[in-house]
Amino acid sequence: MPDRAPDSPTPARRPARRGFALWNLGFRPFYLLAGTFAVITIAFWVAQFAGAFGAHTYLAGPAWHAHEMIFGYAFAVITGFLFTAVRNWTGEPTPSGAKLAAIAGLWLAGRILVVAPWPALAAIADCAFAVAAATGIAVPLIASRNRRNYFFIGLLLALGALNVTFHLAMAQSIELPAGRTLQVGLDLILFIIAVMGGRVIPMFTANGVPGTQPRRSLWIERSALAGVLALIACDLFGLPSIAVAVVAAAAAIAHAARLWLWQPWRTSKHPLVWILHASYAWIPIHLALRAPAAFAFVPDSLASHAFTVGAVGGLTIGMMTRTARGHTGRPLQASAMETAAYALVQCAAVARVFLPLIAPGLYLAAIVLSGALWVTAFALFTVMYWPILSRPRFDGRSG
């Protein structure tokens, strides 16, 4: 069975069913958990950074913030997306019901334990979640012999291995900077998003924007993905700054060319589509900033936040709304509230990256402003999507 996007055209409406549907399919709990977590964790981090209170936990400060955005928020969205997409790709069931609740429980346990004084338990919970998530997609992929997507199993396990390595580094059980594991984890999220984005953004553009003809170039596709893999190798092995700068600059050009072929300028009247293009544009910005950041010409944090706020934040809220609408039988049209959330995330990225770049003295103000915009955006998403994600499909179908 060929791969399909994890949403589908709305069929003829059937009588709506009543009941609680949160555990029916993977996107439901993980999108809701991710949205709620995005509000709580960033509000907490901004308050902590601004000096509102101290932190006396196992994982605190910048390490906690970075770890939770990579291995907490992003991993949750990726898991929800893959649990849903793999069922579409294979025609085989992915975790639901009690199994899905247990996997979500492992993720939640990890988020609680990293702010408790039990580092070993936090590492165990995080590792168990990664293995459970990988198993959740491995069973249907292998049963259907969908070899084209086996690599996603390895990517989830790699995220789990990096997470465990981070915990070991924090405990000083291994001689490896914890920051390196976070950077490689960020690179791995970039690779996953680049693969998924390359599959769905052109498809959603062609389906959702009349008159567009998004194109793919094989050599640009390969160059874009190879550039990210090369960057992973640079960060993993601690290669010299010149290597990081050259690889990042080349990758930025490849990803910018890739986006150009998708015709982003034609999407302005279609929020469900323009949010994906606008957010993907932050990937070449991130990579372009990594080149001067390798020589400390600009702060590393500006490059990393171009990706985490602009690309990860924008693409995840865009994909969560799009796929949730498709999989609950709702029209593939963004409401005013969703469009506002999209705009707020993009403004949060601009404030976090460009305001400190232009006016370094406003660094703290930029973080507070960006955090407030982000929290507002994901609060809107969570409030709007709680009933959508917890109730049965609008069209009466299962899922």
C-alpha atoms as a printed R data frame, in Angstrom:
    type eleno elety resid chain resno       x      y      z
1   ATOM     1    CA   MET     A     1   0.000  0.000  0.000
2   ATOM     2    CA   PRO     A     2   1.511  3.376 -0.966
3   ATOM     3    CA   ASP     A     3   2.136  5.986  1.701
4   ATOM     4    CA   ARG     A     4  -0.681  8.461  2.244
5   ATOM     5    CA   ALA     A     5  -0.821 11.631  4.239
6   ATOM     6    CA   PRO     A     6  -2.184 11.126  7.787
7   ATOM     7    CA   ASP     A     7  -5.418 12.834  6.961
8   ATOM     8    CA   SER     A     8  -8.002 12.126  4.328
9   ATOM     9    CA   PRO     A     9 -10.822 13.873  2.455
10  ATOM    10    CA   THR     A    10 -13.968 14.191  4.468
11  ATOM    11    CA   PRO     A    11 -16.457 11.472  3.462
12  ATOM    12    CA   ALA     A    12 -20.212 11.804  3.448
13  ATOM    13    CA   ARG     A    13 -21.331 12.598  6.962
14  ATOM    14    CA   ARG     A    14 -22.758  9.850  9.102
15  ATOM    15    CA   PRO     A    15 -24.631 10.247 12.377
16  ATOM    16    CA   ALA     A    16 -22.179 11.465 15.026
17  ATOM    17    CA   ARG     A    17 -21.442  9.038 17.831
18  ATOM    18    CA   ARG     A    18 -21.328  9.928 21.480
19  ATOM    19    CA   GLY     A    19 -18.679  8.962 23.986
20  ATOM    20    CA   PHE     A    20 -15.051  9.511 24.952
21  ATOM    21    CA   ALA     A    21 -12.606  8.904 22.103
22  ATOM    22    CA   LEU     A    22  -9.253 10.102 23.467
23  ATOM    23    CA   TRP     A    23  -7.657  6.651 23.241
24  ATOM    24    CA   ASN     A    24  -9.015  5.717 19.824
25  ATOM    25    CA   LEU     A    25  -5.941  6.707 17.809
26  ATOM    26    CA   GLY     A    26  -2.441  7.972 18.571
27  ATOM    27    CA   PHE     A    27  -2.824 11.580 17.476
28  ATOM    28    CA   ARG     A    28  -5.572 12.231 20.016
29  ATOM    29    CA   PRO     A    29  -3.748 11.961 23.373
30  ATOM    30    CA   PHE     A    30  -0.325 12.974 22.101
31  ATOM    31    CA   TYR     A    31  -1.501 16.135 20.355
32  ATOM    32    CA   LEU     A    32  -3.481 17.127 23.429
33  ATOM    33    CA   LEU     A    33  -0.582 16.343 25.770
34  ATOM    34    CA   ALA     A    34   1.835 18.230 23.526
35  ATOM    35    CA   GLY     A    35  -0.406 21.300 23.346
36  ATOM    36    CA   THR     A    36  -0.913 21.401 27.098
37  ATOM    37    CA   PHE     A    37   2.774 20.782 27.753
38  ATOM    38    CA   ALA     A    38   3.764 23.555 25.327
39  ATOM    39    CA   VAL     A    39   1.779 26.017 27.438
40  ATOM    40    CA   ILE     A    40   2.942 24.845 30.865
41  ATOM    41    CA   THR     A    41   6.616 24.259 30.131
42  ATOM    42    CA   ILE     A    42   7.278 27.538 28.312
43  ATOM    43    CA   ALA     A    43   5.346 29.575 30.891
44  ATOM    44    CA   PHE     A    44   7.427 27.896 33.617
45  ATOM    45    CA   TRP     A    45  10.683 28.438 31.723
46  ATOM    46    CA   VAL     A    46  10.087 32.129 30.996
47  ATOM    47    CA   ALA     A    47   9.194 32.742 34.643
48  ATOM    48    CA   GLN     A    48  12.315 30.901 35.768
49  ATOM    49    CA   PHE     A    49  14.553 32.727 33.291
50  ATOM    50    CA   ALA     A    50  13.132 36.065 34.404
51  ATOM    51    CA   GLY     A    51  14.050 35.191 38.003
52  ATOM    52    CA   ALA     A    52  10.553 34.691 39.369
53  ATOM    53    CA   PHE     A    53  11.663 31.637 41.341
54  ATOM    54    CA   GLY     A    54  14.576 29.294 41.780
55  ATOM    55    CA   ALA     A    55  14.883 25.665 40.783
56  ATOM    56    CA   HIS     A    56  16.042 22.864 43.039
57  ATOM    57    CA   THR     A    57  15.279 19.781 40.996
58  ATOM    58    CA   TYR     A    58  17.200 17.081 39.162
59  ATOM    59    CA   LEU     A    59  16.922 18.897 35.842
60  ATOM    60    CA   ALA     A    60  16.535 22.678 35.828
61  ATOM    61    CA   GLY     A    61  17.464 25.809 33.929
62  ATOM    62    CA   PRO     A    62  18.523 25.728 30.256
63  ATOM    63    CA   ALA     A    63  19.227 21.975 30.370
64  ATOM    64    CA   TRP     A    64  15.642 21.259 31.463
65  ATOM    65    CA   HIS     A    65  14.196 23.658 28.894
66  ATOM    66    CA   ALA     A    66  16.183 22.203 25.988
67  ATOM    67    CA   HIS     A    67  15.657 18.604 27.047
68  ATOM    68    CA   GLU     A    68  11.912 18.970 27.416
69  ATOM    69    CA   MET     A    69  11.384 20.729 24.104
70  ATOM    70    CA   ILE     A    70  13.304 17.980 22.277
71  ATOM    71    CA   PHE     A    71  12.494 14.807 24.192
72  ATOM    72    CA   GLY     A    72   9.203 16.004 25.641
73  ATOM    73    CA   TYR     A    73   7.250 18.221 23.273
74  ATOM    74    CA   ALA     A    74   8.703 17.301 19.865
75  ATOM    75    CA   PHE     A    75   8.869 13.564 20.652
76  ATOM    76    CA   ALA     A    76   5.201 13.576 21.687
77  ATOM    77    CA   VAL     A    77   4.034 15.200 18.444
78  ATOM    78    CA   ILE     A    78   6.190 12.882 16.328
79  ATOM    79    CA   THR     A    79   4.807  9.845 18.143
80  ATOM    80    CA   GLY     A    80   1.201 10.946 17.694
81  ATOM    81    CA   PHE     A    81   1.813 11.673 14.019
82  ATOM    82    CA   LEU     A    82   3.545  8.357 13.333
83  ATOM    83    CA   PHE     A    83   1.004  6.249 15.237
84  ATOM    84    CA   THR     A    84  -1.619  7.757 12.941
85  ATOM    85    CA   ALA     A    85   0.380  7.808  9.698
86  ATOM    86    CA   VAL     A    86   1.654  4.241 10.044
87  ATOM    87    CA   ARG     A    87  -1.896  2.945 10.337
88  ATOM    88    CA   ASN     A    88  -2.674  4.725  7.065
89  ATOM    89    CA   TRP     A    89   0.495  3.495  5.365
90  ATOM    90    CA   THR     A    90   0.065 -0.137  6.368
91  ATOM    91    CA   GLY     A    91  -3.636 -0.755  6.960
92  ATOM    92    CA   GLU     A    92  -2.549 -2.359 10.245
93  ATOM    93    CA   PRO     A    93  -3.609 -1.163 13.724
94  ATOM    94    CA   THR     A    94  -1.321  0.975 15.849
95  ATOM    95    CA   PRO     A    95  -1.663  1.247 19.652
96  ATOM    96    CA   SER     A    96  -5.084  2.277 20.923
97  ATOM    97    CA   GLY     A    97  -7.117  1.859 24.084
98  ATOM    98    CA   ALA     A    98  -5.195  0.687 27.146
99  ATOM    99    CA   LYS     A    99  -1.925  0.242 25.219
100 ATOM   100    CA   LEU     A   100  -2.047  3.801 23.954
101 ATOM   101    CA   ALA     A   101  -2.907  5.094 27.425
102 ATOM   102    CA   ALA     A   102   0.054  3.193 28.898
103 ATOM   103    CA   ILE     A   103   2.472  4.667 26.334
104 ATOM   104    CA   ALA     A   104   1.120  8.156 26.995
105 ATOM   105    CA   GLY     A   105   1.534  7.432 30.706
106 ATOM   106    CA   LEU     A   106   5.227  6.660 30.186
107 ATOM   107    CA   TRP     A   107   5.698  9.973 28.412
108 ATOM   108    CA   LEU     A   108   3.910 11.818 31.202
109 ATOM   109    CA   ALA     A   109   5.955 10.011 33.866
110 ATOM   110    CA   GLY     A   110   9.142 11.142 32.167
111 ATOM   111    CA   ARG     A   111   8.000 14.763 32.168
112 ATOM   112    CA   ILE     A   112   7.212 14.627 35.894
113 ATOM   113    CA   LEU     A   113  10.326 12.728 36.932
114 ATOM   114    CA   VAL     A   114  12.787 15.134 35.296
115 ATOM   115    CA   VAL     A   115  11.691 17.770 37.811
116 ATOM   116    CA   ALA     A   116  11.905 15.341 40.726
117 ATOM   117    CA   PRO     A   117  15.044 14.235 42.593
118 ATOM   118    CA   TRP     A   118  15.083 10.760 40.998
119 ATOM   119    CA   PRO     A   119  17.296 10.919 37.889
120 ATOM   120    CA   ALA     A   120  17.449  7.135 37.434
121 ATOM   121    CA   LEU     A   121  13.661  6.857 37.326
122 ATOM   122    CA   ALA     A   122  13.461  9.738 34.852
123 ATOM   123    CA   ALA     A   123  15.938  7.974 32.556
124 ATOM   124    CA   ILE     A   124  14.050  4.676 32.831
125 ATOM   125    CA   ALA     A   125  10.702  6.292 32.017
126 ATOM   126    CA   ASP     A   126  12.140  8.165 29.036
127 ATOM   127    CA   CYS     A   127  13.853  5.040 27.708
128 ATOM   128    CA   ALA     A   128  10.715  2.939 28.155
129 ATOM   129    CA   PHE     A   129   8.654  5.516 26.279
130 ATOM   130    CA   ALA     A   130  11.047  5.539 23.306
131 ATOM   131    CA   VAL     A   131  11.042  1.727 23.124
132 ATOM   132    CA   ALA     A   132   7.246  1.600 23.417
133 ATOM   133    CA   ALA     A   133   6.809  4.245 20.706
134 ATOM   134    CA   ALA     A   134   9.213  2.431 18.378
135 ATOM   135    CA   THR     A   135   7.456 -0.873 19.024
136 ATOM   136    CA   GLY     A   136   4.096  0.770 18.355
137 ATOM   137    CA   ILE     A   137   5.118  1.515 14.768
138 ATOM   138    CA   ALA     A   138   7.426 -1.477 14.290
139 ATOM   139    CA   VAL     A   139   4.689 -4.093 14.687
140 ATOM   140    CA   PRO     A   140   2.443 -2.781 11.864
141 ATOM   141    CA   LEU     A   141   5.364 -1.845  9.603
142 ATOM   142    CA   ILE     A   142   6.946 -5.288  9.855
143 ATOM   143    CA   ALA     A   143   3.607 -7.111  9.632
144 ATOM   144    CA   SER     A   144   2.844 -5.293  6.373
145 ATOM   145    CA   ARG     A   145   6.465 -5.489  5.132
146 ATOM   146    CA   ASN     A   146   6.464 -1.739  4.652
147 ATOM   147    CA   ARG     A   147  10.246 -1.636  4.336
148 ATOM   148    CA   ARG     A   148  10.276  1.891  2.968
149 ATOM   149    CA   ASN     A   149   9.413  3.207  6.431
150 ATOM   150    CA   TYR     A   150  11.456  0.877  8.629
151 ATOM   151    CA   PHE     A   151  13.938  3.695  9.198
152 ATOM   152    CA   PHE     A   152  11.367  5.512 11.372
153 ATOM   153    CA   ILE     A   153  11.750  2.689 13.904
154 ATOM   154    CA   GLY     A   154  15.477  3.376 14.046
155 ATOM   155    CA   LEU     A   155  14.928  7.120 14.372
156 ATOM   156    CA   LEU     A   156  12.666  6.719 17.410
157 ATOM   157    CA   LEU     A   157  15.134  4.327 19.022
158 ATOM   158    CA   ALA     A   158  17.966  6.769 18.247
159 ATOM   159    CA   LEU     A   159  16.038  9.538 20.043
160 ATOM   160    CA   GLY     A   160  15.633  7.205 23.009
161 ATOM   161    CA   ALA     A   161  19.344  6.347 23.002
162 ATOM   162    CA   LEU     A   162  20.284 10.021 22.889
163 ATOM   163    CA   ASN     A   163  17.924 10.710 25.772
164 ATOM   164    CA   VAL     A   164  19.519  8.006 27.900
165 ATOM   165    CA   THR     A   165  22.970  9.333 26.948
166 ATOM   166    CA   PHE     A   166  21.892 12.784 28.086
167 ATOM   167    CA   HIS     A   167  20.784 11.425 31.471
168 ATOM   168    CA   LEU     A   168  24.087  9.562 31.856
169 ATOM   169    CA   ALA     A   169  26.035 12.706 30.955
170 ATOM   170    CA   MET     A   170  24.067 14.744 33.485
171 ATOM   171    CA   ALA     A   171  24.844 12.135 36.120
172 ATOM   172    CA   GLN     A   172  28.533 12.282 35.067
173 ATOM   173    CA   SER     A   173  28.465  8.554 34.459
174 ATOM   174    CA   ILE     A   174  30.049  9.097 31.042
175 ATOM   175    CA   GLU     A   175  32.599 11.644 29.848
176 ATOM   176    CA   LEU     A   176  30.474 13.426 27.299
177 ATOM   177    CA   PRO     A   177  29.100 16.975 27.397
178 ATOM   178    CA   ALA     A   178  25.341 16.879 27.941
179 ATOM   179    CA   GLY     A   179  25.043 19.799 25.546
180 ATOM   180    CA   ARG     A   180  26.350 17.681 22.694
181 ATOM   181    CA   THR     A   181  23.588 15.112 23.135
182 ATOM   182    CA   LEU     A   182  21.017 17.922 23.080
183 ATOM   183    CA   GLN     A   183  22.479 19.336 19.858
184 ATOM   184    CA   VAL     A   184  22.483 15.924 18.182
185 ATOM   185    CA   GLY     A   185  18.929 15.382 19.424
186 ATOM   186    CA   LEU     A   186  17.941 18.693 17.839
187 ATOM   187    CA   ASP     A   187  19.611 17.619 14.591
188 ATOM   188    CA   LEU     A   188  17.747 14.317 14.667
189 ATOM   189    CA   ILE     A   189  14.421 16.137 15.108
190 ATOM   190    CA   LEU     A   190  15.445 18.299 12.142
191 ATOM   191    CA   PHE     A   191  16.022 15.188 10.019
192 ATOM   192    CA   ILE     A   192  12.660 13.673 11.002
193 ATOM   193    CA   ILE     A   193  10.855 16.926 10.206
194 ATOM   194    CA   ALA     A   194  12.724 17.292  6.909
195 ATOM   195    CA   VAL     A   195  11.666 13.791  5.853
196 ATOM   196    CA   MET     A   196   8.047 14.233  6.932
197 ATOM   197    CA   GLY     A   197   7.847 17.754  5.520
198 ATOM   198    CA   GLY     A   198   9.159 16.588  2.171
199 ATOM   199    CA   ARG     A   199   6.407 13.992  1.993
200 ATOM   200    CA   VAL     A   200   3.395 15.962  3.148
201 ATOM   201    CA   ILE     A   201   3.938 19.669  2.414
202 ATOM   202    CA   PRO     A   202   3.967 19.327 -1.395
203 ATOM   203    CA   MET     A   203   0.992 16.937 -1.177
204 ATOM   204    CA   PHE     A   204  -1.022 19.235  1.073
205 ATOM   205    CA   THR     A   205  -0.123 22.183 -1.159
206 ATOM   206    CA   ALA     A   206  -1.286 20.465 -4.336
207 ATOM   207    CA   ASN     A   207  -4.483 19.230 -2.649
208 ATOM   208    CA   GLY     A   208  -5.306 22.415 -0.759
209 ATOM   209    CA   VAL     A   209  -4.327 25.253 -3.096
210 ATOM   210    CA   PRO     A   210  -5.908 25.185 -6.566
211 ATOM   211    CA   GLY     A   211  -3.489 25.964 -9.363
212 ATOM   212    CA   THR     A   212  -0.285 25.061 -7.516
213 ATOM   213    CA   GLN     A   213   2.193 22.610 -8.960
214 ATOM   214    CA   PRO     A   214   4.760 21.936 -6.227
215 ATOM   215    CA   ARG     A   215   7.773 20.167 -7.676
216 ATOM   216    CA   ARG     A   216  10.517 17.920 -6.396
217 ATOM   217    CA   SER     A   217  14.065 17.681 -7.660
218 ATOM   218    CA   LEU     A   218  15.770 14.404 -6.811
219 ATOM   219    CA   TRP     A   219  19.198 15.940 -6.381
220 ATOM   220    CA   ILE     A   220  17.856 18.788 -4.240
221 ATOM   221    CA   GLU     A   221  15.907 16.283 -2.098
222 ATOM   222    CA   ARG     A   222  19.002 14.169 -1.599
223 ATOM   223    CA   SER     A   223  21.191 17.197 -0.948
224 ATOM   224    CA   ALA     A   224  18.792 18.600  1.664
225 ATOM   225    CA   LEU     A   225  18.563 15.346  3.625
226 ATOM   226    CA   ALA     A   226  22.257 14.526  3.186
227 ATOM   227    CA   GLY     A   227  23.129 17.973  4.521
228 ATOM   228    CA   VAL     A   228  21.220 17.300  7.744
229 ATOM   229    CA   LEU     A   229  22.854 13.871  8.110
230 ATOM   230    CA   ALA     A   230  26.275 15.474  7.617
231 ATOM   231    CA   LEU     A   231  25.421 18.051 10.280
232 ATOM   232    CA   ILE     A   232  24.464 15.248 12.663
233 ATOM   233    CA   ALA     A   233  27.882 13.692 12.061
234 ATOM   234    CA   CYS     A   234  29.643 17.030 12.665
235 ATOM   235    CA   ASP     A   235  27.871 17.544 15.992
236 ATOM   236    CA   LEU     A   236  28.116 13.909 17.074
237 ATOM   237    CA   PHE     A   237  31.870 13.731 16.578
238 ATOM   238    CA   GLY     A   238  32.644 17.307 17.566
239 ATOM   239    CA   LEU     A   239  34.200 18.270 14.224
240 ATOM   240    CA   PRO     A   240  35.902 21.673 13.815
241 ATOM   241    CA   SER     A   241  33.854 24.836 13.455
242 ATOM   242    CA   ILE     A   242  34.787 25.239  9.794
243 ATOM   243    CA   ALA     A   243  33.228 21.857  8.998
244 ATOM   244    CA   VAL     A   244  30.012 22.775 10.829
245 ATOM   245    CA   ALA     A   245  29.829 26.146  9.062
246 ATOM   246    CA   VAL     A   246  30.385 24.728  5.567
247 ATOM   247    CA   VAL     A   247  27.901 21.891  6.039
248 ATOM   248    CA   ALA     A   248  25.266 24.176  7.590
249 ATOM   249    CA   ALA     A   249  25.608 26.780  4.814
250 ATOM   250    CA   ALA     A   250  25.328 24.165  2.077
251 ATOM   251    CA   ALA     A   251  22.322 22.577  3.771
252 ATOM   252    CA   ALA     A   252  20.656 25.997  4.104
253 ATOM   253    CA   ILE     A   253  20.895 26.521  0.347
254 ATOM   254    CA   ALA     A   254  19.492 23.049 -0.380
255 ATOM   255    CA   HIS     A   255  16.515 23.505  1.960
256 ATOM   256    CA   ALA     A   256  15.772 26.986  0.606
257 ATOM   257    CA   ALA     A   257  15.776 25.580 -2.943
258 ATOM   258    CA   ARG     A   258  13.540 22.714 -1.813
259 ATOM   259    CA   LEU     A   259  11.004 25.133 -0.339
260 ATOM   260    CA   TRP     A   260  11.071 27.338 -3.450
261 ATOM   261    CA   LEU     A   261  10.023 24.390 -5.616
262 ATOM   262    CA   TRP     A   262   6.918 23.958 -3.428
263 ATOM   263    CA   GLN     A   263   5.645 27.428 -4.474
264 ATOM   264    CA   PRO     A   264   5.068 28.979 -1.023
265 ATOM   265    CA   TRP     A   265   4.027 32.338 -2.528
266 ATOM   266    CA   ARG     A   266   0.788 30.757 -3.788
267 ATOM   267    CA   THR     A   267  -0.430 29.720 -0.323
268 ATOM   268    CA   SER     A   268  -1.183 33.056  1.364
269 ATOM   269    CA   LYS     A   269  -4.977 32.617  1.251
270 ATOM   270    CA   HIS     A   270  -4.884 29.104  2.709
271 ATOM   271    CA   PRO     A   271  -3.825 29.138  6.403
272 ATOM   272    CA   LEU     A   272  -3.649 25.340  6.745
273 ATOM   273    CA   VAL     A   273  -1.018 25.394  4.002
274 ATOM   274    CA   TRP     A   274   0.839 28.674  4.463
275 ATOM   275    CA   ILE     A   275   1.680 27.801  8.052
276 ATOM   276    CA   LEU     A   276   3.603 24.764  6.799
277 ATOM   277    CA   HIS     A   277   5.550 26.794  4.243
278 ATOM   278    CA   ALA     A   278   6.238 29.706  6.599
279 ATOM   279    CA   SER     A   279   7.433 27.290  9.271
280 ATOM   280    CA   TYR     A   280   9.615 25.284  6.906
281 ATOM   281    CA   ALA     A   281  11.312 28.554  5.888
282 ATOM   282    CA   TRP     A   282  12.793 28.671  9.388
283 ATOM   283    CA   ILE     A   283  14.860 25.567  8.580
284 ATOM   284    CA   PRO     A   284  17.152 27.347  6.085
285 ATOM   285    CA   ILE     A   285  17.204 30.332  8.461
286 ATOM   286    CA   HIS     A   286  18.309 28.014 11.278
287 ATOM   287    CA   LEU     A   287  20.989 26.444  9.116
288 ATOM   288    CA   ALA     A   288  22.168 29.824  7.809
289 ATOM   289    CA   LEU     A   289  22.550 31.072 11.400
290 ATOM   290    CA   ARG     A   290  24.449 27.943 12.421
291 ATOM   291    CA   ALA     A   291  27.286 28.895 10.072
292 ATOM   292    CA   PRO     A   292  28.254 32.178 11.834
293 ATOM   293    CA   ALA     A   293  27.284 30.694 15.203
294 ATOM   294    CA   ALA     A   294  29.994 28.050 14.712
295 ATOM   295    CA   PHE     A   295  32.532 30.896 15.022
296 ATOM   296    CA   ALA     A   296  30.574 32.680 17.791
297 ATOM   297    CA   PHE     A   297  29.674 35.574 15.467
298 ATOM   298    CA   VAL     A   298  26.060 35.159 16.586
299 ATOM   299    CA   PRO     A   299  24.786 33.349 19.684
300 ATOM   300    CA   ASP     A   300  24.065 29.627 19.282
301 ATOM   301    CA   SER     A   301  20.696 30.168 20.919
302 ATOM   302    CA   LEU     A   302  19.449 32.280 18.004
303 ATOM   303    CA   ALA     A   303  20.134 29.469 15.553
304 ATOM   304    CA   SER     A   304  18.576 26.826 17.787
305 ATOM   305    CA   HIS     A   305  15.458 28.910 18.465
306 ATOM   306    CA   ALA     A   306  14.964 29.669 14.786
307 ATOM   307    CA   PHE     A   307  14.461 25.931 14.485
308 ATOM   308    CA   THR     A   308  12.647 25.115 17.723
309 ATOM   309    CA   VAL     A   309  10.239 28.067 17.771
310 ATOM   310    CA   GLY     A   310   9.853 28.829 14.084
311 ATOM   311    CA   ALA     A   311  10.134 25.422 12.430
312 ATOM   312    CA   VAL     A   312   9.194 22.943 15.167
313 ATOM   313    CA   GLY     A   313   6.549 25.171 16.755
314 ATOM   314    CA   GLY     A   314   5.015 26.230 13.457
315 ATOM   315    CA   LEU     A   315   5.127 22.875 11.678
316 ATOM   316    CA   THR     A   316   3.783 20.950 14.659
317 ATOM   317    CA   ILE     A   317   0.843 23.268 15.306
318 ATOM   318    CA   GLY     A   318   0.125 23.274 11.581
319 ATOM   319    CA   MET     A   319   0.310 19.490 11.258
320 ATOM   320    CA   MET     A   320  -1.622 18.873 14.478
321 ATOM   321    CA   THR     A   321  -4.518 21.033 13.340
322 ATOM   322    CA   ARG     A   322  -4.509 19.667  9.789
323 ATOM   323    CA   THR     A   323  -4.294 15.972 10.674
324 ATOM   324    CA   ALA     A   324  -6.680 16.284 13.633
325 ATOM   325    CA   ARG     A   325  -9.272 17.873 11.377
326 ATOM   326    CA   GLY     A   326  -8.818 15.209  8.737
327 ATOM   327    CA   HIS     A   327  -8.956 12.315 11.186
328 ATOM   328    CA   THR     A   328 -12.026 13.597 13.006
329 ATOM   329    CA   GLY     A   329 -14.044 14.105  9.829
330 ATOM   330    CA   ARG     A   330 -13.982 17.886  9.904
331 ATOM   331    CA   PRO     A   331 -13.524 20.269  6.964
332 ATOM   332    CA   LEU     A   332  -9.905 21.026  6.101
333 ATOM   333    CA   GLN     A   333 -10.337 24.743  6.710
334 ATOM   334    CA   ALA     A   334  -8.691 26.766  9.461
335 ATOM   335    CA   SER     A   335 -10.862 28.878 11.720
336 ATOM   336    CA   ALA     A   336  -9.971 32.390 12.836
337 ATOM   337    CA   MET     A   337  -8.686 30.985 16.137
338 ATOM   338    CA   GLU     A   338  -6.379 28.525 14.397
339 ATOM   339    CA   THR     A   339  -5.110 31.200 12.021
340 ATOM   340    CA   ALA     A   340  -4.395 33.451 15.009
341 ATOM   341    CA   ALA     A   341  -2.442 30.636 16.664
342 ATOM   342    CA   TYR     A   342  -0.370 30.169 13.506
343 ATOM   343    CA   ALA     A   343   0.439 33.884 13.347
344 ATOM   344    CA   LEU     A   344   1.323 34.002 17.040
345 ATOM   345    CA   VAL     A   345   3.865 31.181 16.694
346 ATOM   346    CA   GLN     A   346   5.514 32.911 13.740
347 ATOM   347    CA   CYS     A   347   5.640 36.186 15.687
348 ATOM   348    CA   ALA     A   348   7.144 34.312 18.637
349 ATOM   349    CA   ALA     A   349   9.939 33.072 16.384
350 ATOM   350    CA   VAL     A   350  10.614 36.530 14.974
351 ATOM   351    CA   ALA     A   351  10.746 38.018 18.473
352 ATOM   352    CA   ARG     A   352  13.019 35.262 19.818
353 ATOM   353    CA   VAL     A   353  15.494 35.285 16.923
354 ATOM   354    CA   PHE     A   354  15.616 38.711 15.327
355 ATOM   355    CA   LEU     A   355  14.934 41.031 18.253
356 ATOM   356    CA   PRO     A   356  18.094 39.943 20.163
357 ATOM   357    CA   LEU     A   357  20.024 39.975 16.882
358 ATOM   358    CA   ILE     A   358  19.071 43.585 16.196
359 ATOM   359    CA   ALA     A   359  19.058 44.821 19.800
360 ATOM   360    CA   PRO     A   360  21.105 42.570 22.132
361 ATOM   361    CA   GLY     A   361  20.098 44.724 25.092
362 ATOM   362    CA   LEU     A   362  16.525 43.511 24.694
363 ATOM   363    CA   TYR     A   363  17.446 39.836 25.136
364 ATOM   364    CA   LEU     A   364  15.320 39.278 28.250
365 ATOM   365    CA   ALA     A   365  12.418 41.239 26.774
366 ATOM   366    CA   ALA     A   366  12.638 39.121 23.620
367 ATOM   367    CA   ILE     A   367  12.406 35.901 25.625
368 ATOM   368    CA   VAL     A   368   9.431 37.127 27.641
369 ATOM   369    CA   LEU     A   369   7.620 38.412 24.545
370 ATOM   370    CA   SER     A   370   8.320 35.271 22.539
371 ATOM   371    CA   GLY     A   371   7.236 33.067 25.431
372 ATOM   372    CA   ALA     A   372   3.986 34.998 25.883
373 ATOM   373    CA   LEU     A   373   3.164 34.690 22.164
374 ATOM   374    CA   TRP     A   374   3.973 30.975 22.170
375 ATOM   375    CA   VAL     A   375   1.910 30.260 25.301
376 ATOM   376    CA   THR     A   376  -1.062 32.170 23.875
377 ATOM   377    CA   ALA     A   377  -0.865 30.252 20.579
378 ATOM   378    CA   PHE     A   378  -0.802 26.819 22.178
379 ATOM   379    CA   ALA     A   379  -3.417 27.778 24.763
380 ATOM   380    CA   LEU     A   380  -5.720 28.596 21.838
381 ATOM   381    CA   PHE     A   381  -4.911 25.243 20.246
382 ATOM   382    CA   THR     A   382  -5.474 23.266 23.448
383 ATOM   383    CA   VAL     A   383  -8.757 24.948 24.320
384 ATOM   384    CA   MET     A   384 -10.099 24.539 20.792
385 ATOM   385    CA   TYR     A   385  -8.905 20.964 20.274
386 ATOM   386    CA   TRP     A   386  -9.780 19.404 23.622
387 ATOM   387    CA   PRO     A   387 -13.368 18.660 22.493
388 ATOM   388    CA   ILE     A   388 -12.202 17.691 19.003
389 ATOM   389    CA   LEU     A   389  -9.575 15.239 20.244
390 ATOM   390    CA   SER     A   390 -11.605 13.739 23.085
391 ATOM   391    CA   ARG     A   391 -14.874 13.133 21.209
392 ATOM   392    CA   PRO     A   392 -15.684 10.632 18.444
393 ATOM   393    CA   ARG     A   393 -15.274 11.560 14.817
394 ATOM   394    CA   PHE     A   394 -17.637 14.211 13.518
395 ATOM   395    CA   ASP     A   395 -18.661 11.970 10.605
396 ATOM   396    CA   GLY     A   396 -19.437  8.890 12.722
397 ATOM   397    CA   ARG     A   397 -16.531  6.777 11.456
398 ATOM   398    CA   SER     A   398 -14.059  4.990 13.743
399 ATOM   399    CA   GLY     A   399 -10.694  6.496 14.593
